[in-house]
Amino acid sequence: MTNLQRIPATVITGFLGAGKTSMIRHLLETANGKRLALIINEFGDVGVDGNILKACGAENCSEEDIVELANGCICCTVADDFVPTMEALLDRPDGIDHIIIETSGLALPKPLLKAFNWPAIRTRITVDGVVTVVDGPAFADGLFAENPEAIEAQRQADDDLDHDSPLAELFEDQLACADLVVMNKSDLLAAEDVPQITQDLKDSLGKSVKVITTQHGAIDATTLLGLEAAVEDDLENRHSHHDEEDDHEHDDFESFVVSFDTVTSPEIFVEKLRGVLTEHDVLRMKGFIDVEGKDMRLLVQGVGDRFQHYYDRDWAADEDRKSQLVVIGLHGLDEAAIRELILN
């Protein structure tokens, strides 16, 4: 079966808070009627990313077309979750034009790409392309790693040390598998710095990989879809730090959910969350908040010292109006202290 006869799939990867979900939402709005299915692999117990996308109301991607895999990293649960999910999508009688897969910020892309060669699906689907989303300000500040300067100094001082930190390796693996790199949040960079930052990013990529700068993930489907890269046939050219390993673990990361009642002032609450990020090794917070006196739920997303919050939709009549935040960070988070700061 040729690639033209197979269903194309686009894998969207990127570090925590880079803007993958915002980009997918814009993609849905510009797909010109193309029937899309989404697989969302979220790190954490609350399906925030899936809820954001389900709330967008795109006619070409109904709630039934959005599948959430929240039982673990998608590249670690290929046999149990990913392949059966793909089979179910491919077997839908009404048909699908394109499948979009949003990996969690912790997923290594290459094990997932290898799964497209599994016998159950390899004749029915092709990887149209891998799109890696990069947080522009974070990249400029080196925030993809816990402490890039200290890590590099340690590497130079120790001749026996031949690997970067897990965060840096993860970032490099995501770039190495990319067919297209999107440097998002360029509006948060000084305009005169964007060309050099973009060039620095290009210097870390293969010559054929393009870099696009954007704001708020606003890239049309015509740019992201139709790359026709047939990635499953090109895996040898996509280097990974984990090529010699059968699997991997995510012991450097952990997450937990904080549940609470209503919030009186969103502005005061967001300032409180900024304080939590400052005091603890929290990489990201995201969730939905019940605001006193409001019929709509408040979406809150934060990475670094940057927070976004807005009312995304009305609470459903049968929905439990409960505030919930997913807290994602480096292993060893002081969960008790973080809960205390959020709840008081």
C-alpha positions, 0 to 999 in steps of 0.5 A: 500500500502506498503512502497516498493510500494510508491515513497520514498521522502527525506527531506533535511533540515539545517540552512542557508548556511550549504551546502544543495544545494552542497550536492544535486548537488553531490547526482544528480551526483552519483544517478546512473541513478535513476530518481529524482525530486527536490522540492526547497523551497528557502527563497528570491525572486531569485531562486538561489538554483534552478538555481545552480541545473538546471545548473549541467546538470544531465541527471537523473534530467532535468530542468522539474524535478526541482520545485521551491516553492518560495512563502513562507516557505514550512511548512507554505504553505502546502495546497496551494503549497506543496501538489498540487506540490507533486500530480503533480509530482506523476502523471507524466506519465514517472514516478519518482524513488525518490523525494528530498525536499530541505527546506529553512533554516527557515523551521520547518521540522515537519509541512512538515512531517505531510503533508505526511499524507494528504489524497491526497498523503499518500497512494502514498509516504513515507518519506525515511528519513530526512537529516539535514545538519550542518555547522561544523564551525558555530556549533563549534562557536555557530553561529546557534543562534544570541548570545548563551552565552547571551541567556543561561545567560538570561535563567539561570537568569530568572526562568520564561523563558522556551524557547531558541531564535527562531534560537536555537529552529529552529536548535534543531527542525531540529536535532530532526527530523533527521534520518541522520546528515551531518556535512559539511565543516569539512575541515574548522576545525582543524583536531584535533578538528573534533572528539570532535565537532562531539561528541558534535553534537552526544550528542544532537541527539537521539542514533540511529541518525548517524553523517557523516562529509564531505567537500563541501557536497560530499556524494553519493546518496547510503548513503543519499537515501534508509534509509527506515525510514517511517518518517510519521509513527514516528512523535511522536518520533520527538520532536519539540518546536512547537508541541503544536502550529498550525502554526508558523511565521518567524518574526525574519527573512527577506530578500530582493534582490539587483539588479545592473549592471556589476562588474569589479573585483570579488575579490574586490566585494567579499571583499565589501560583507564581509564588509557588513556581518561584519557591519550588522546582515546579515546571508547569501548572495547569487546570480549571478553576471554579470562580465565585459568581461566574458561570464559566470555568477559568482555564489556568496554565503556567510555565516559568513565571508566565501564566495564562488564564481565561474563561473557556466555556460554561460549566455543564449542568451535569459537571462537578464544579470543582477546581483542580490543578495539575502540578508537574515538576522535577522529582523530589517536589515538596508536595505538602508545602506546595499544597499548603501554599495553594490551598491557603 
